[in-house]
Amino acid sequence: MNSSTTTNDSWFQDAAAAQIKGERMERAELLNGRVAMLGFVIGVLTEALTGHGILSQITFGVLGLS
């Protein structure tokens, strides 16, 4: 194998690795957004059921108050 082929193979390997990393990041961000939306909806539903706002929900959990 000559050095030109080795350099070319290395470039293709690096390009493929970068593309795979980009696709994984895109899927991770999509999942992160969906989980955030789900958490927001759960917080709003809990507020509607209990009458406590999101801030009071958080502080009650931290302070141990009911």
C-alpha positions as CSV (number, residue, x, y, z in Angstrom):
1,M,0.0,0.0,0.0
2,N,1.3,3.4,-0.8
3,S,1.1,6.5,1.4
4,S,-1.5,8.1,-0.9
5,T,-4.0,5.2,-0.4
6,T,-3.3,5.3,3.4
7,T,-3.9,9.0,3.6
8,N,-7.1,8.7,1.5
9,D,-8.4,5.9,3.7
10,S,-7.7,7.9,6.8
11,W,-9.6,10.9,5.4
12,F,-12.6,8.7,4.6
13,Q,-12.5,7.1,8.1
14,D,-12.4,10.6,9.7
15,A,-15.2,11.9,7.5
16,A,-17.4,8.9,8.3
17,A,-16.8,9.2,12.0
18,A,-17.7,12.9,11.9
19,Q,-20.9,12.1,10.0
20,I,-21.9,9.4,12.5
21,K,-21.2,11.7,15.5
22,G,-23.4,14.4,13.9
23,E,-26.2,12.0,13.4
24,R,-26.0,10.7,16.9
25,M,-26.0,14.3,18.3
26,E,-29.1,15.2,16.2
27,R,-31.0,12.1,17.6
28,A,-29.9,13.0,21.1
29,E,-31.1,16.6,20.8
30,L,-34.4,15.4,19.4
31,L,-34.9,13.0,22.3
32,N,-33.8,15.8,24.7
33,G,-36.4,18.1,23.3
34,R,-39.2,15.5,23.5
35,V,-38.3,14.7,27.1
36,A,-38.4,18.5,28.0
37,M,-41.8,18.9,26.4
38,L,-43.1,15.9,28.3
39,G,-41.8,17.3,31.6
40,F,-43.4,20.6,30.9
41,V,-46.8,19.0,30.1
42,I,-46.5,16.9,33.3
43,G,-45.8,20.0,35.3
44,V,-48.8,21.8,33.9
45,L,-51.1,18.9,34.4
46,T,-49.9,18.6,38.0
47,E,-50.5,22.3,38.5
48,A,-54.1,21.9,37.2
49,L,-54.8,18.9,39.5
50,T,-53.2,20.2,42.7
51,G,-53.5,24.0,42.3
52,H,-49.8,24.4,43.1
53,G,-47.6,26.2,40.6
54,I,-44.5,24.7,39.1
55,L,-42.2,26.7,41.5
56,S,-44.1,25.5,44.6
57,Q,-44.0,22.0,43.3
58,I,-40.2,22.2,43.1
59,T,-39.8,23.9,46.5
60,F,-42.2,21.5,48.3
61,G,-40.1,18.6,47.0
62,V,-36.9,20.2,48.2
63,L,-38.2,21.4,51.6
64,G,-40.3,18.3,52.3
65,L,-43.5,20.4,52.8
66,S,-46.9,19.3,51.7
